[in-house]
Amino acid sequence: MANFVEIEKGLGRQGRVAVVRFDRGDCINALSAEVIRELTEAAESFDDDTETSAVILTGAKVFSAGADLKESEGRSSAALDMAALRRRLRTGSRLTRAWHEMDQVTIAAIEGFCIGGGIALAVALDFRFIAQDAHIRVPEIGLGMNMSWQTIPRMLQLIGPARTKQAIILADQRISAAEAYDWGLVEQVTEPGRSFQAAMELAGKIAAQPAIPVAMTKQTVNRLAGALDDLTSHMDLDQLALTCMTEDYREGVAAFAEKRRPHFKGR
């Protein structure tokens, strides 16, 4: 079995900081089915951890290029029946939910780029630090599918309705680090290669606070801010499943694989 995720605990002056690194050993760090499973298990491994107050999530040289459309498990989606497809697509929302619901304060350290499923994961965390030369992009609509994994309500809370539409509908748009900060999508822009160090500084400050009220405050804020999220986004998995059965989805994925612009027909 592959092992793309490493967990370090006991870091920081108080020993209450943990780091989760995921690295596929390439230049894109795509979220393959195995990486998604490992990252979900990593988040769940903190369920009974009372010694850790803050968790930093980081990639390697880049954060993530999003879901891996080149692996066979992803390419075969259009051939599945609806029941099997819905079961497969649940893995992404389970991943973001696991990270969103952690008691520990979570911080994303973003280098290079953060694309598609990568930003879906990042907005499920509490804070996002991004390097000055990094960028964000949400390409799903350009591939003939909708944005899922409860990303829309989380982005809506951070940047409002117009910016959320802009980020998702204009699928080819690169959102620079400076724009992401101006929009409120990230909390800090750092020098290139320094996002992790900045995240560690914040994690250390969090770890110096009493852990129980910190966890309670995080959960209270998340529950209040996201009180309607399940109600408003419970259909996003089924919307994704439906778009995976369209001609436009097949065309979008084929165009991606062939490195050409897609020609959508609205069906």
NULOKOL-871825 format. One record per residue: x, y, z of N, C-alpha, C, O in turn; residue in one letter. Coordinates in steps of 0.001 Angstrom, whole numbers, padded with zeros to 6 digits, always signed. Example, Ala and Ser with C-alpha at 12.3 -4.5 7.8 and 13.67 -1.06 7.14 Angstrom:
+013190-005690+007800+012300-004500+007800+013200-003300+007800+014236-003319+008465A
+012850-002250+007080+013670-001060+007140+012900+000030+007870+013409+001138+008039S
! end
This chain:
+000849-001195+000000+000000+000000+000000+000884+001245+000000+001917+001294+000669M
+000463+002230-000752+001210+003485-000825+001184+004200+000519+000289+003999+001340A
+002192+005037+000713+002247+005827+001939+002676+007237+001556+003864+007560+001538N
+001682+008071+001249+001940+009424+000785+001829+010459+001902+002150+011628+001687F
+001384+010056+003079+001102+011007+004158+001955+010674+005375+002028+009523+005806V
+002597+011699+005918+003391+011547+007131+002853+012472+008214+002448+013600+007932E
+002852+011993+009446+002378+012782+010584+003506+012912+011604+004104+011920+012019I
+003784+014143+011996+004736+014413+013073+003982+015082+014215+003237+016036+013994E
+004170+014592+015419+003517+015176+016589+004570+015625+017609+005754+015312+017489K
+004104+016359+018605+004983+016788+019672+005901+017926+019295+006953+018086+019914G
+005546+018720+018308+006389+019811+017849+006048+021116+018571+005047+021206+019283L
+006894+022115+018373+006656+023413+019001+007149+023442+020434+007453+022404+021022G
+007226+024656+020995+007760+024830+022342+006960+024053+023377+007529+023507+024322R
+005638+023999+023202+004799+023266+024157+004625+021795+023776+004040+021018+024532Q
+005134+021417+022606+004966+020039+022152+003548+019720+021753+003159+018552+021728G
+002752+020757+021434+001332+020546+021148+000985+020841+019686-000183+021027+019342R
+002003+020881+018837+001792+021132+017411+002090+019859+016639+003045+019144+016942V
+001258+019580+015632+001492+018440+014738+001534+018933+013300+000940+019956+012962A
+002241+018196+012467+002336+018514+011041+001931+017279+010246+002408+016174+010507V
+001048+017480+009274+000669+016421+008342+001165+016839+006967+000753+017869+006433V
+002055+016030+006399+002600+016313+005070+002126+015245+004103+002176+014051+004398R
+001661+015696+002930+001327+014720+001898+002149+015014+000649+002221+016153+000186F
+002758+013977+000122+003728+014149-000957+003717+012903-001833+004052+011807-001383D
+003330+013090-003081+003332+011964-004024+004666+011824-004753+004840+010920-005571R
+005609+012724-004453+006919+012617-005061+006975+013100-006491+007901+012756-007226G
+005976+013909-006906+005997+014471-008249+005850+015990-008147+006028+016559-007070D
+005534+016627-009230+005445+018088-009249+004020+018604-009141+003801+019812-009227C
+003038+017713-008952+001649+018176-008923+000913+017785-007641-000033+018465-007245I
+001330+016709-006995+000738+016305-005719-000783+016166-005814-001518+016652-004954N
-001237+015498-006864-002673+015335-007079-003288+014446-006013-002618+013603-005417A
-004591+014654-005784-005323+013895-004777-005861+012611-005413-007013+012555-005844L
-005032+011609-005464-005477+010298-005936-006404+009685-004902-006522+010194-003788S
-007053+008610-005263-007950+007926-004330-007199+007505-003073-007738+007598-001970A
-005957+007043-003227-005182+006612-002070-004776+007789-001190-004811+007686+000036E
-004392+008904-001805-004046+010089-001011-005260+010575-000231-005144+010942+000938V
-006422+010577-000872-007643+010992-000184-007909+010094+001020-008250+010579+002099I
-007754+008798+000835-007972+007870+001960-006969+008136+003085-007343+008172+004257R
-005703+008321+002730-004683+008526+003752-004886+009848+004491-004702+009912+005706E
-005265+010903+003765-005497+012191+004415-006726+012143+005319-006749+012780+006372L
-007734+011398+004915-008911+011235+005765-008539+010496+007042-008935+010896+008137T
-007786+009428+006900-007343+008670+008077-006444+009526+008965-006491+009404+010189E
-005632+010384+008368-004763+011257+009153-005587+012192+010033-005290+012368+011214A
-006626+012793+009445-007492+013673+010229-008186+012910+011345-008261+013387+012477A
-008691+011731+011026-009410+010941+012028-008484+010449+013143-008947+010141+014241E
-007175+010374+012865-006236+009895+013883-006105+010873+015044-005567+010517+016092S
-006592+012107+014871-006526+013102+015938-007786+013110+016810-007890+013918+017732F
-008739+012221+016530-010018+012236+017248-009836+012132+018758-010501+012848+019506D
-008962+011268+019211-008764+011048+020649-007446+011646+021153-006962+011293+022228D
-006881+012552+020361-005596+013151+020713-005831+014408+021547-006249+015439+021019D
-005564+014321+022833-005727+015473+023716-004413+016216+023925-004370+017206+024656T
-003341+015746+023288-002026+016364+023454-001710+017375+022357-000735+018118+022467E
-002522+017415+021298-002254+018300+020165-003313+019385+020089-004509+019099+020133T
-002871+020632+019974-003789+021766+019890-003908+022332+018481-004947+022885+018122S
-002843+022197+017672-002839+022781+016325-002202+021800+015353-001221+021132+015678A
-002777+021721+014149-002282+020806+013115-002052+021604+011838-002950+022299+011362V
-000854+021501+011289-000522+022137+010016-000596+021085+008921-000042+019995+009061I
-001277+021410+007837-001357+020538+006664-000577+021188+005532-000830+022343+005188L
+000358+020468+004956+001164+021020+003875+001491+019947+002858+001525+018757+003174T
+001731+020387+001629+002168+019476+000588+003681+019445+000530+004354+019655+001539G
+004215+019182-000652+005664+019196-000825+006046+020552-001406+005854+021575-000749A
+006582+020582-002623+006899+021866-003259+005627+022601-003680+005629+023822-003832K
+004561+021859-003864+003257+022442-004179+002238+021869-003198+002472+020827-002586V
+001106+022561-003053+000073+022037-002165-000647+020887-002853-000501+019738-002436F
-001418+021168-003892-002076+020086-004621-002700+020589-005916-003218+021704-005984S
-002639+019744-006942-003297+020024-008219-004739+019537-008226-005400+019592-009263A
-005238+019062-007095-006623+018614-007019-006779+017144-007342-005804+016394-007383G
-008011+016744-007571-008311+015332-007823-007536+014826-009025-007362+015540-010013A
-007074+013594-008933-006257+012988-009986-007164+012424-011078-007733+011343-010928D
-007292+013168-012176-008164+012731-013270-007482+011714-014172-008127+011113-015031L
-006189+011517-013984-005468+010598-014864-005466+009165-014371-005218+008240-015145K
-005743+008971-013080-005723+007603-012579-006952+006856-013065-007990+007465-013325E
-006841+005542-013189-007920+004739-013759-009194+004861-012950-010290+004818-013508S
-009063+005014-011630-010245+005101-010780-011041+006355-011097-012268+006349-010998E
-010365+007424-011474-011059+008656-011828-011610+008615-013243-012716+009098-013486G
-010849+008040-014194-011267+008049-015590-012509+007214-015831-013250+007475-016779R
-012755+006214-014994-013860+005295-015230-015180+005779-014637-016176+005057-014695S
-015211+006983-014069-016417+007447-013387-017633+007438-014295-018719+007045-013870S
-017464+007868-015545-018596+007972-016456-019195+006610-016792-020338+006542-017245A
-018449+005523-016582-018939+004189-016917-019700+003535-015777-020291+002473-015970A
-019703+004136-014597-020358+003540-013444-021846+003849-013433-022285+004855-013990L
-022630+002965-012785-024026+003305-012563-024105+004308-011420-023122+004530-010713D
-025282+004915-011239-025408+006017-010289-025077+005596-008862-024429+006350-008136M
-025508+004412-008448-025256+003973-007077-023757+003825-006817-023250+004289-005795A
-023054+003178-007743-021613+002990-007574-020881+004326-007648-019917+004557-006917A
-021342+005197-008531-020702+006504-008673-020862+007336-007406-019911+007985-006971L
-022050+007326-006809-022270+008088-005581-021376+007576-004454-020849+008365-003670R
-021206+006264-004374-020328+005709-003341-018895+006173-003541-018216+006518-002574R
-018430+006186-004779-017061+006620-005057-016878+008099-004750-015866+008490-004168R
-017834+008913-005129-017681+010354-004975-017762+010815-003531-017347+011931-003217L
-018293+009972-002643-018371+010354-001230-017005+010528-000589-016888+011205+000433R
-015974+009934-001163-014669+009975-000511-014155+011402-000372-013510+011723+000626T
-014424+012259-001341-013958+013639-001270-014627+014429-000168-013964+015150+000576G
-015951+014296-000058-016655+015019+000998-016308+014466+002376-016297+015213+003354S
-016024+013161+002467-015570+012597+003747-014229+013201+004151-013994+013482+005326R
-013354+013398+003168-012054+014000+003446-012207+015403+004021-011657+015697+005083L
-012940+016263+003341-013046+017649+003811-013813+017726+005122-013506+018569+005965T
-014806+016861+005308-015561+016861+006562-014658+016442+007724-014732+017017+008810R
-013811+015443+007494-012921+014976+008560-011990+016091+009025-011755+016237+010225A
-011466+016867+008103-010580+017967+008472-011356+019131+009078-010873+019781+010004W
-012537+019394+008572-013335+020504+009091-013778+020259+010525-013879+021202+011310H
-014044+019011+010877-014622+018692+012178-013584+018372+013251-013961+018026+014370E
-012312+018473+012952-011287+018211+013958-011386+019204+015109-011668+020382+014887M
-011157+018744+016326-011124+019642+017479-009930+020583+017420-010017+021730+017860D
-008818+020105+016881-007612+020912+016819-007784+022049+015796-008515+021907+014816Q
-007110+023160+016035-007079+024248+015063-006187+023808+013904-005088+023297+014123V
-006654+024003+012683-005951+023505+011507-005498+024663+010626-006203+025660+010473T
-004312+024512+010051-003701+025572+009239-003142+024946+007967-002392+023973+008035I
-003498+025493+006809-002933+025038+005541-001738+025919+005185-001837+027145+005226A
-000623+025306+004840+000557+026019+004349+000685+025711+002863+000984+024581+002477A
+000456+026727+002034+000298+026519+000590+001490+027093-000166+001790+028283-000066I
+002158+026240-000916+003221+026639-001831+002828+026221-003245+002040+025292-003422E
+003364+026892-004234+003179+026492-005628+001801+026779-006162+001561+027832-006753G
+000892+025842-005956-000485+026043-006387-001425+025199-005548-001029+024220-004915F
-002680+025610-005566-003742+024933-004815-004956+024931-005730-005601+025965-005901C
-005277+023782-006322-006225+023714-007427-007342+022723-007121-007098+021648-006572I
-008562+023092-007480-009701+022179-007421-009893+021562-006049-010193+022260-005080G
-009720+020248-005972-009857+019553-004702-008879+020043-003655-009129+019901-002458G
-007760+020623-004093-006805+021191-003157-007398+022366-002395-007227+022467-001181G
-008098+023260-003103-008718+024393-002415-009942+023930-001631-010267+024518-000600I
-010623+022893-002098-011728+022325-001319-011226+021852+000042-011896+022038+001058A
-010043+021238+000056-009448+020801+001310-008990+021998+002143-009207+022034+003354L
-008361+022973+001497-007820+024123+002225-008917+024932+002915-008729+025373+004049A
-010060+025135+002252-011113+025947+002875-011851+025184+003962-012637+025776+004701V
-011611+023873+004075-012182+023108+005186-011376+023308+006464-011829+022937+007547A
-010177+023895+006346-009336+024159+007498-009664+025526+008094-010446+026290+007527L
-009060+025823+009235-009368+027071+009939-008620+028270+009380-009171+029369+009318D
-007365+028071+008970-006538+029162+008458-005780+028681+007234-005497+027493+007082F
-005454+029637+006358-004699+029342+005148-003581+030369+004995-003845+031571+004959R
-002332+029904+004904-001181+030754+004616-000676+030368+003237-000572+029182+002925F
-000361+031359+002405+000033+031074+001029+001287+031848+000666+001442+033002+001065I
+002181+031225-000086+003388+031883-000548+003049+032908-001625+002082+032749-002370A
+003849+033945-001694+003587+035069-002592+003527+034651-004058+002781+035248-004835Q
+004296+033638-004451+004339+033212-005846+003396+032044-006136+003438+031475-007227D
+002557+031685-005184+001595+030593-005384+000291+031143-005950+000059+032352-005942A
-000552+030248-006438-001857+030677-006933-002908+029608-006656-002593+028467-006319H
-004157+030013-006808-005320+029154-006567-006159+029133-007840-006261+030138-008542I
-006754+027990-008129-007667+027908-009273-008716+026838-008997-008433+025826-008355R
-009932+027076-009491-011050+026138-009299-011537+025709-010689-012435+026349-011235V
-010970+024641-011278-011212+024313-012683-012411+023415-012963-012647+023058-014117P
-013177+023038-011936-014185+021982-012116-015177+022275-013235-015437+021408-014069E
-015736+023487-013268-016724+023785-014314-016095+023675-015694-016749+023241-016643I
-014834+024065-015812-014138+023928-017086-013916+022495-017505-013562+022232-018654G
-014121+021548-016575-014026+020125-016881-015399+019486-017052-015512+018272-017221L
-016444+020317-017007-017791+019810-017224-018468+019276-015984-019446+018534-016086G
-017963+019642-014795-018565+019147-013561-018807+020322-012616-018314+021427-012839M
-019578+020061-011551-019792+021119-010560-018781+020995-009430-018139+019956-009273N
-018641+022052-008647-017745+022025-007492-018477+021358-006341-019623+021696-006045M
-017817+020418-005699-018459+019603-004677-017660+019681-003379-016949+020656-003139S
-017781+018647-002542-017054+018491-001286-017405+019609-000300-016570+019986+000523W
-018619+020139-000370-019094+021237+000494-018233+022492+000382-018126+023271+001329Q
-017626+022676-000778-016728+023809-000981-017471+025122-001115-017014+026142-000600T
-018608+025119-001797-019299+026375-002072-019728+027085-000785-019441+028275-000650I
-020395+026428+000166-020749+027173+001383-019540+027648+002169-019589+028711+002787P
-018459+026886+002158-017263+027314+002891-016604+028517+002217-016156+029442+002894R
-016546+028502+000892-016004+029666+000197-016916+030868+000361-016447+031998+000495M
-018212+030626+000352-019185+031710+000511-018988+032426+001844-019069+033653+001910L
-018732+031668+002900-018485+032278+004208-017240+033149+004195-017190+034178+004868Q
-016244+032741+003438-014967+033445+003440-014966+034668+002532-014437+035710+002918L
-015547+034568+001329-015352+035618+000329-016648+036192-000237-016598+037096-001071I
-017799+035692+000191-019063+036267-000257-019541+035686-001585-018802+034956-002246G
-020781+036011-001979-021386+035383-003149-020736+035737-004481-020498+034848-005300P
-020442+037015-004717-019903+037399-006024-018530+036792-006268-018265+036268-007350A
-017652+036860-005266-016317+036295-005426-016370+034780-005555-015584+034197-006302R
-017292+034131-004835-017431+032677-004959-017838+032305-006380-017285+031373-006964T
-018804+033032-006932-019200+032783-008326-018037+033028-009268-017795+032242-010184K
-017315+034119-009044-016183+034447-009906-015127+033359-009863-014626+032935-010904Q
-014787+032904-008669-013742+031895-008521-014124+030577-009177-013280+029916-009783A
-015395+030189-009060-015813+028868-009529-016267+028882-010988-015908+027987-011752I
-017047+029882-011381-017575+029897-012753-016485+030230-013766-016453+029646-014849I
-015588+031165-013430-014483+031498-014333-013357+030504-014094-012342+030829-013477L
-013552+029300-014588-012713+028171-014195-011260+028318-014618-010385+027705-014006A
-010975+029111-015643-009595+029270-016107-008838+030351-015345-007633+030511-015538D
-009525+031091-014487-008897+032210-013799-007941+031742-012707-008304+030944-011843Q
-006726+032247-012764-005785+032030-011679-005979+033132-010646-005956+034318-010974R
-006168+032733-009415-006291+033696-008321-004926+033790-007659-004461+032834-007039I
-004290+034941-007791-002958+035114-007221-003029+035131-005704-004107+035251-005122S
-001879+035009-005076-001825+035064-003619-002340+036402-003109-003071+036462-002120A
-001948+037487-003800-002400+038817-003383-003909+038945-003507-004558+039505-002623A
-004484+038426-004609-005936+038475-004777-006632+037616-003722-007648+038025-003159E
-006092+036437-003455-006691+035552-002447-006729+036243-001090-007692+036090-000338A
-005686+037002-000776-005655+037731+000500-006671+038873+000490-007394+039066+001467Y
-006729+039626-000603-007684+040736-000691-009123+040236-000602-009981+040904-000024D
-009383+039077-001166-010729+038519-001140-011087+037956+000234-012268+037838+000561W
-010097+037612+001035-010352+036955+002321-010295+035448+002242-010735+034755+003160G
-009751+034931+001144-009662+033479+000975-008493+032894+001773-008523+031725+002158L
-007466+033710+002019-006339+033302+002849-006100+034375+003906-006527+035519+003750V
-005418+033996+004977-005184+034920+006088-003833+035613+006024-003656+036680+006613E
-002878+035019+005315-001548+035633+005260-000823+035207+003987-000911+034057+003557Q
-000104+036162+003395+000781+035897+002262+002216+035980+002773+002584+036936+003454V
+003016+034984+002444+004394+034930+002923+005375+035004+001753+004977+034916+000591T
+006631+035164+002065+007658+035053+001043+007666+033619+000503+007293+032688+001216E
+008087+033440-000745+008146+032083-001299+008943+031141-000404+010033+031472+000063P
+008379+029971-000178+009042+028977+000652+008891+029182+002148+009485+028445+002935G
+008096+030183+002557+007992+030514+003971+006605+030268+004552+006362+030604+005711R
+005703+029700+003790+004338+029505+004310+004322+028553+005500+003560+028751+006447S
+005156+027529+005454+005179+026567+006556+005711+027216+007832+005157+027005+008911F
+006781+028003+007718+007325+028672+008894+006299+029614+009510+006168+029681+010732Q
+005573+030341+008663+004546+031245+009176+003430+030465+009853+002911+030885+010887A
+003062+029330+009271+002036+028488+009886+002508+027956+011238+001722+027871+012181A
+003776+027603+011331+004322+027124+012605+004277+028212+013673+004022+027924+014842M
+004523+029451+013279+004468+030550+014245+003055+030695+014809+002878+030839+016019E
+002052+030656+013933+000674+030746+014409+000313+029535+015263-000324+029675+016307L
+000720+028345+014818+000421+027126+015572+001016+027195+016968+000397+026745+017932A
+002220+027759+017082+002844+027894+018393+002067+028813+019310+001944+028548+020506G
+001540+029896+018754+000734+030821+019558-000562+030157+020015-001003+030342+021150K
-001165+029380+019114-002385+028664+019473-002102+027628+020558-002877+027477+021502I
-000974+026911+020413-000623+025858+021360-000336+026407+022752-000426+025679+023741A
+000011+027694+022830+000288+028299+024130-000988+028617+024903-000931+028902+026099A
-002143+028571+024228-003420+028836+024878-003966+027556+025517-003574+026460+025118Q
-004865+027676+026502-005458+026470+027107-006285+025699+026078-007160+026261+025419P
-005996+024422+025953-006518+023633+024836-008038+023484+024843-008664+023516+023784A
-008634+023322+026014-010072+023025+026062-010912+024211+025561-011751+024006+024684I
-010732+025438+026070-011531+026536+025523-011198+026856+024068-012055+027346+023332P
-009958+026583+023645-009618+026775+022231-010477+025865+021361-011079+026317+020387V
-010532+024578+021715-011327+023621+020940-012811+023977+020977-013502+023889+019963A
-013295+024379+022155-014707+024755+022272-015030+025969+021403-016062+026009+020734M
-014137+026954+021422-014369+028167+020633-014381+027854+019143-015233+028343+018400T
-013428+027035+018716-013400+026651+017299-014708+025982+016890-015305+026347+015878K
-015149+025012+017670-016361+024289+017312-017593+025190+017345-018481+025051+016503Q
-017657+026108+018304-018789+027031+018371-018841+027922+017140-019896+028088+016528T
-017693+028497+016780-017646+029357+015593-018023+028571+014346-018808+029048+013527V
-017468+027367+014194-017780+026560+013017-019256+026195+012940-019852+026222+011863N
-019849+025850+014094-021265+025470+014094-022153+026665+013745-023121+026527+012997R
-021823+027829+014286-022627+029015+013991-022468+029442+012537-023454+029729+011857L
-021219+029483+012061-020971+029939+010697-021523+028964+009663-021979+029372+008594A
-021479+027671+009989-021899+026669+009018-023197+025975+009356-023419+024831+008956G
-024068+026666+010098-025300+026028+010571-026168+025502+009433-026854+024494+009597A
-026145+026166+008291-026994+025756+007165-026223+024999+006083-026782+024670+005037L
-024942+024721+006334-024135+024122+005274-024670+022776+004807-024776+022543+003602D
-025007+021888+005732-025508+020573+005331-026825+020699+004576-027081+019966+003621D
-027662+021643+005020-028944+021834+004356-028764+022335+002932-029449+021880+002015L
-027834+023280+002748-027694+023907+001435-026808+023132+000478-026883+023328-000735T
-025961+022242+001017-025014+021553+000132-025197+020046+000115-024341+019335-000412S
-026293+019537+000678-026446+018083+000730-026589+017485-000664-026385+016286-000852H
-026942+018325-001650-027127+017815-003008-025869+017926-003862-025881+017490-005013M
-024777+018496-003335-023649+018727-004235-023014+017427-004710-022462+017384-005809D
-023079+016363-003907-022574+015085-004361-023406+014554-005523-022859+014054-006506L
-024735+014664-005411-025589+014181-006496-025454+015045-007744-025548+014541-008863D
-025233+016347-007554-024983+017203-008715-023696+016785-009418-023631+016749-010647Q
-022673+016470-008623-021420+016005-009215-021621+014682-009940-021097+014480-011035L
-022388+013778-009322-022656+012491-009967-023391+012690-011292-023081+012032-012286A
-024361+013599-011300-025110+013853-012538-024217+014461-013615-024288+014070-014780L
-023377+015416-013224-022517+016032-014246-021483+015040-014761-021025+015169-015896T
-021103+014049-013950-020164+013033-014413-020775+012115-015476-020064+011353-016132C
-022087+012196-015637-022761+011379-016649-023096+012165-017919-023740+011626-018819M
-022675+013414-018004-023005+014239-019159-021949+014117-020261-020819+013695-020019T
-022350+014498-021475-021392+014560-022580-020329+015613-022320-019163+015428-022668E
-020736+016723-021705-019779+017783-021438-018680+017326-020480-017527+017732-020623D
-019026+016490-019512-018001+015959-018604-017011+015095-019372-015799+015235-019206Y
-017520+014211-020205-016618+013353-020987-015712+014190-021880-014528+013890-022036R
-016277+015237-022462-015484+016122-023297-014455+016886-022477-013312+017045-022906E
-014852+017359-021300-013934+018110-020449-012743+017278-020015-011606+017747-020060G
-012997+016040-019594-011919+015163-019151-011034+014763-020336-009813+014684-020203V
-011657+014510-021498-010873+014162-022684-009983+015321-023104-008820+015121-023457A
-010528+016536-023066-009743+017715-023432-008583+017917-022466-007483+018292-022873A
-008833+017668-021187-007768+017780-020184-006652+016786-020491-005475+017144-020453F
-007012+015547-020792-006015+014514-021062-005248+014806-022353-004062+014496-022471A
-005948+015409-023318-005327+015697-024622-004702+017079-024689-004153+017467-025720E
-004785+017828-023587-004199+019167-023474-004706+020104-024564-003932+020750-025270K
-006036+020155-024677-006681+021063-025636-007865+021721-024963-008281+021307-023881R
-008414+022752-025603-009591+023414-025063-010828+022560-025330-010979+022026-026429R
-011709+022425-024349-012923+021620-024566-013950+022365-025409-013952+023594-025479P
-014816+021596-026042-015920+022155-026833-017215+021631-026231-017648+020521-026541H
-017828+022431-025371-019017+022009-024665-020278+022250-025497-020360+023205-026270F
-021267+021351-025317-022505+021439-026070-023723+021591-025176-024850+021652-025668K
-023510+021653-023860-024635+021843-022950-025501+020631-022791-026702+020744-022550G
-024895+019452-022925-025679+018223-022723-024778+017088-022225-025255+015976-021998R
! end
